[in-house]
């Protein structure tokens, strides 16, 4: 069924005199190309006119830009949702999309109660996609050029106080292979501040004897982070005592091994952190950065350790440390 006014000729103006069609933005996501569409999705929602461009773009994100599978999935979800919206408007090509269409899509997200952060992320995905198409000459003009999109709200990272985190880690004890493995995972996450995707991708061959751990971050960029003290001892014990008992003939070179002998992926590591500490891996990353800055570490050094491209991303943590200093001052100064 066709909702709303039909688009004009390719490149022509879209009739926007009628309100935007109500599109079910929570409908099952349709996956193009090699991924099977949801059986409950209507046939017309597969939007074959968009498939080639979307799939080619996602492949470039993965293979040329080196984005993680998790990030590529997020781009896919955002673009497929936008394509469904365009499909319901009657559009049949990306060069029929104009700024007004994108605005209507974002406005409908907002009216449906999507969080500001989610709307901003979807707008960013759409902007990046159309900018890529325009640069490659697949569009005559970029419909999102100059488009004002929602800004992501700046939320301060939540860190676990150092006085609490130490005892939480020390409480993970036991001599069973899984216990030894879990303690090593938690110690490495906190001691290095690496992302969960980075720690999951580490190979045994990348664990050197020089007190550094080599990880590959966003954009496939390699960096070395110090690995000393409790984390080094926990990892050495895991490699010496636990991994040989968990690994099987088909395990391969993955550092972290699951109970059945397969490689432990990022999802499995998230489960370990949730079960053992009641939180998420990123909380350990936030704690790593916050505790370093509270101890007087240089902001640039923390940026390098975290693998941040922009210093502004790391500077978010300075707000947290300022709050810590203010609270300490008010608690301890006689006239605070």
N, C-alpha and C positions, 0 to 999 in steps of 0.2 A: 504494500500500500504506500502511496506517495504522500508525504506530508510536506506542507509549505510550498513556496513557489519554486518553479523549476529554474535552473540557472540559465543565463543567457548564452550566447555563442561563446566558444572558447576564448578566454581573455576578456569577455564582456562583463558588464556589471551584473551582480546578482540582485534579484528583486528582494529587498528586505522589508517591504511594507507590512508583511505579516509576521507575527511573532515566531521566534525560533521553534522548531518542532521539538516536542518532548521526546527525547531519546533515552532509552533505558541504559544509563551509564553503568549499571551494575550487571548487565547481561554477561554471560560467559564470554571470556576473551577468545577470539578466533585467532588461531595461529596459521600463518601463511606458509606456503612452500612445503618444506620437509616435515613440518610439525602438523600433526593431525588436528583438525578442527573439533571443537566440542560437539558431540552428537546432538545436543539440545539447541545448538545455534541454528537459526534459520539459514537456508541455503543462500539467500540473497546477501547475507552479511559477510560472505567470504571476500567480497570486493576484489575480484580478479584484476581489475584495472590498477590496483595499488600494489599488488603482490610483488612484481618484479623490482620496483624501486625500493620498497621497504626491505625486502630480503637482501638486496645488494648493499644497501646502506648498513644493515646490521652486520653483514659479513665484514665490511670495511672497519666497523667499530672493533670487531673482535680481532681481526688478523692484521690490520694496518696500524690501528691505534693501541692495540693490546689491552683493551678494556676487559675487565673480569666478566665471567659468565653471568654473575648476579646483576651487574650493571647493564649488560646487553639485554637481559630479560626485562629489566625495568624500562628500557627504551622501547622494546617490543610492545610491552603492555600499553604504554602511553600512546604510541603511534597507532596501534590497532584500535584503541578507543576513539581517537580522533578520526580515523578512516571510517569507522562505523557512523559517526556523526555526519561526515561528508556524504556517505552513501545514502543516508536517510534524507539528506537535502536534495538528492538527485544528481550529485556531482559524479562525473565519470573520468576525471583526470586531475592530476595535481595542479595543472596550469589553470584550472577553473577556481582554485582556492584564492581568495583575496583576504585582505586584512580584516574585513567585516566578518567573514566566516570564522576566522580564528577567535575574534572577540566574542562572537556569539557562543562558541564552544566553551571558552573560559567562563563566560557569564553563567552558562548553564551549570557548570561545575560548582561555581560559587553558590548558586541558588539551591543546589542539591545538598549543600552543607559540607562540601569537601573542605578539608583543612587548608589553610592558606599555604602551608608548606607543600602540600600535594599539588595544589593548583600551580604554584610556582615551578615545581619540578616538571609537570606536564607541559607548561608553556616553554620551559627551557628545552625539552625534548623536541617539541615541534619546531622551535626556532633553529635548533642545530640541524634538524633534518632538511628543512627548506633552504637553509644557508648552504648546505652541502650540495643539494640539487642545483641551486643557482650557480655555484662555483664550477660545477661540472658541465654547465651548459644545457642542463635538462629542462630549465625553466627560462622563459624570456626575462622575467623579473622576479625578485624575491618578495613574496607577499607579507613576510614578517619583518622586513627591513623598516626600522624606525618604530616598530610596534612596542608600546609600553606594556610590559608584562608585570605581574605581581612580583614583588621582591620576597625572597625567603625570610621569614622572621629569624632573627639571630637569637638562638637559644644557647644559654651557657652550658658547657659540658658538665655533667654530674660526675664527680669523683668520689671514690670511697676514701674516707680519712685514713691516713697512714697508720694511725694508732689502732684502727679496726682491721685493716686489710692484712697486716702481718699475722695476727692470731688466726684469721680466717684461713690463710694459706697453711699455717702450721697445723691446723686441725685436720688437714687432708693427709691421713696417715695410712699405713697398712703395707704389707709385703706382697700382696697379690699383684700380678702384672698390671691389671687395670688401675689399681690404686697408685702404683708407681708411675704409670703413664699419665694419669690425671694430674698428679702433683707436678710432674715435669711440664705439662701443657700450661698449667696455671702460672707456674714460676716463670716460664719463658714469656708468656703474654705480658705479665706485669714488668718483668725485667727489661724487656726490649720495646714495649709499646707498639708492636707490629699489629697490623690488621689481621682479622681472623682468616681472610682469604690468603694472606701472605704466609701465616704460620701453617696453614693446611697444605700449602704447596711446597713446603721445604722437603728436600730430598736428603737422605742420609749423607750423600757425598758433599752436601753443602754445609755440613757441620764440621768446621775446621778445628784444629787444635790450638789456634792462636787467640782464643778468647773473643772471637767475633763470629757472628752469625750472618750469613749472606742471604738476603731475601730479595724477591722481585716484587716491586710495588706497582702502582698505577702506571700505565704506559710502558709496562715491561722494563722499568728502570730498576737496576740493581743497586742496592746499598748495603753497607756493612754496619751492623749494630753490635755494641759490646755485649758480651755474655759472660758474666763472672758471678762469683759468690754463690748463693743458694741455687740460682737458676742453672748455673754450669754444673753444679754437683747433682742436681735433680735430673738433668738431661743425661749426664754421664751414667748415672745409675740406671736410668731407663734403657739406654743403649746396651748397657752391660748385662742387666738382669731381666728386664721385662720384654723388650722388643723381640729377642730371640725366642721367647716362649709364646709370643702372640703371632709372629710371622709364619706364613706357610709358603709353599713352593711358588705360588702365584702372587705373592705380596708385592714383589718388585722393590723399587728403591725408595718408596714413600717413607718419610720419617715416622709418621704417626700411624699406628696399626689398630684396627678395630678388634672386637672380641672374636670375630669370625675369620680374622686374617686378612681382611680387605683394608685398603687405604682409608683412613679416617678423613672425611671431607669437612668442609667448613660447617655444614649443618651438624655433623656429629660433634665437632668441637664446641659449637654453641650449646649443645645439649649437656656436654661435660661441665661447662661453666655454670649453666643454669642449675644443674643438679648439685654441684659442689658448693657454689657460692651464692646461688639464688639471684644471679644477675646475668649480664650479657658481656661478651668479650670486649665490646667497645668501652665498657665502664673501666676495664683494666687499662685500656689505652689512655683514656681520659685521666685516670689516676696516675699513670706513669708520667704524663706531661705536667700535670698539676704539681705533683710532688717534687719533680725536678726544679720547676720554677720557684716553688716555695723554698727550696734549698739554695736558691741563688744561681741556678744554671742560666747560661746565656740564651736568649731567645733564638738566635740564629742556630745555635747548636741543637736546641730542641726541634727546630724546624727540620734540620737535616736528619735527625734521628727518627722523626715521625714520617719523613718522606713527603712533606708538604711542598707543593710547587710554589704556593704563594705564602709570603710571611704573614699576610692578613689572617689566614686560616689559623696559624699558630697563635696569633695575638688574642684570639678568643680566650685562651687560657689565662692571659694576664688579668682579665676581669675577675676570674675565679680567685686568683692569688691575691688580688687587691681586696676582695671580699674577706678572704682569710685573714689578711693583715689587719683590716679594720675591726673584724670580730675579736682578734687577739688583743688589739689595742684597747678596745672597749672593755674587755674582760679583765685586763691586767693593769691598765693605767689608773692611778688613784683618782684622776679627774676625767677619765675617758667617758 
